[in-house]
């Protein structure tokens, strides 16, 4: 343990009023590891040589210290997806937003306290496309003596859904950016690192979930895929949904859940069927005319005492464009909104915002595959330009020239967003943020656009949870649509899908000072520029200001 790490431990225990004294300590070594999937052997970037990476366990109220050491040729940063990071934006992780990346041979200690959160989240690399293999689960247990608001399961199992790429993902995206067109898709989906038997590699096995008759299991399901929403289903078994994005929901039973990249869903599964083997599937959901990896990942739910050669009970996954199946799940989600876990939905709004999200086309003379054009993405027609200095550092140290605070609160060009595209498909470019006063309330409507084609965009907001108060198809109408908003028990999330050809409305309280990234969690869209940031000013109280940066914060 180096001196910096010891100092953090000492500070945490000498000043419990500043930092909770219950510590969870982890060492994450980012390294290359030889891995074999789909009958191909390649070296992949991993944490501690594992794919998926190690699960981080903590309890609500714990302080977590994770020392990340970079042993690979790429710069690295780690994002703790969904952790609020109250006043500790330096530990949030997105490269060039809250920190400069960790360079080869260097280390950084992420130090944060988990406040008012419990459930399942994920961690992942937040630079380049390293998230494809650098990811894992975060399990936040309730404080000791605090029960779940549902029957306690007999066992809990982490289930990470992801993708497998035969190619180096950095080469994939670099080639796409050079050509100006969309990148290749992955070669298979995976369940806990296993694709299951696929046609190109029939010898590959799959993940097995052993169960015993009559017992109930909680599956902590995470979508860590780069570019696709995924359906999850178990043959012959109902799934009781109890939590999404580390927020409890009113329990309901369903046979298929849909999870966007970055989202998590906890379900209860009771082994109440005849003994045997039952197929588990993870398959893509994409209701737009876009090429996807259409390989269904499979696993097996295996009852105790069942012989290995017993035939598996099969299930047919939903079709790729099964929008009705997805909406059946999404529309069933409601916050628990109990006395213990109330839904504190902002009733009054200080900032009423409308952001269009979608694609565009900009000139690119060198892009031969794109006929001299390049596909880009934007919010409110602004394609975000990544800075060379981290935004949070520029804000804290008053470094001028890194960003501007003129991100538009409404679309600069009004048109029929879900109808015929405008004549001009180009976007503007800039490193722009939207400024918020501390403790101000925000209503943000995210509107899909069909400039190239309509598609779902899973949008992730760092630093905050929000309430999804409404959604609909077509263009958002503030006069009629807002009257239908659910301000009583809307689902609370950190990542939300903007429906294809539609809109979603969210509300949140800007009670966390700092600079907070918001972006599409389809990695290709983030790369193309579908991202922005909120700058939340300090408040007036003693605990309403961003803490100073740690001494080991990486330098650009």
Secondary structure as GFF3:
##gff-version 3
##sequence-region A 1 556
A	DSSP	alpha_helix	3	14	.	.	.	ID=ss1
A	DSSP	beta_strand	23	37	.	.	.	ID=ss2
A	DSSP	beta_strand	40	47	.	.	.	ID=ss3
A	DSSP	beta_strand	56	59	.	.	.	ID=ss4
A	DSSP	beta_strand	63	70	.	.	.	ID=ss5
A	DSSP	beta_strand	78	81	.	.	.	ID=ss6
A	DSSP	three_ten_helix	89	91	.	.	.	ID=ss7
A	DSSP	beta_strand	107	113	.	.	.	ID=ss8
A	DSSP	beta_strand	119	125	.	.	.	ID=ss9
A	DSSP	three_ten_helix	130	132	.	.	.	ID=ss10
A	DSSP	beta_strand	135	141	.	.	.	ID=ss11
A	DSSP	beta_strand	155	164	.	.	.	ID=ss12
A	DSSP	alpha_helix	169	179	.	.	.	ID=ss13
A	DSSP	beta_strand	188	191	.	.	.	ID=ss14
A	DSSP	beta_strand	207	211	.	.	.	ID=ss15
A	DSSP	beta_strand	216	223	.	.	.	ID=ss16
A	DSSP	beta_strand	229	234	.	.	.	ID=ss17
A	DSSP	beta_strand	239	244	.	.	.	ID=ss18
A	DSSP	beta_strand	247	254	.	.	.	ID=ss19
A	DSSP	beta_strand	256	259	.	.	.	ID=ss20
A	DSSP	beta_strand	264	270	.	.	.	ID=ss21
A	DSSP	beta_strand	277	285	.	.	.	ID=ss22
A	DSSP	beta_strand	297	303	.	.	.	ID=ss23
A	DSSP	beta_strand	312	313	.	.	.	ID=ss24
A	DSSP	alpha_helix	323	330	.	.	.	ID=ss25
A	DSSP	beta_strand	351	363	.	.	.	ID=ss26
A	DSSP	beta_strand	373	379	.	.	.	ID=ss27
A	DSSP	beta_strand	382	384	.	.	.	ID=ss28
A	DSSP	alpha_helix	391	396	.	.	.	ID=ss29
A	DSSP	beta_strand	428	430	.	.	.	ID=ss30
A	DSSP	beta_strand	433	436	.	.	.	ID=ss31
A	DSSP	beta_strand	440	448	.	.	.	ID=ss32
A	DSSP	beta_strand	457	461	.	.	.	ID=ss33
A	DSSP	beta_strand	466	473	.	.	.	ID=ss34
A	DSSP	three_ten_helix	482	484	.	.	.	ID=ss35
A	DSSP	beta_strand	492	493	.	.	.	ID=ss36
A	DSSP	beta_strand	495	498	.	.	.	ID=ss37
A	DSSP	beta_strand	502	510	.	.	.	ID=ss38
A	DSSP	beta_strand	514	520	.	.	.	ID=ss39
A	DSSP	alpha_helix	523	528	.	.	.	ID=ss40
A	DSSP	beta_strand	531	536	.	.	.	ID=ss41
###
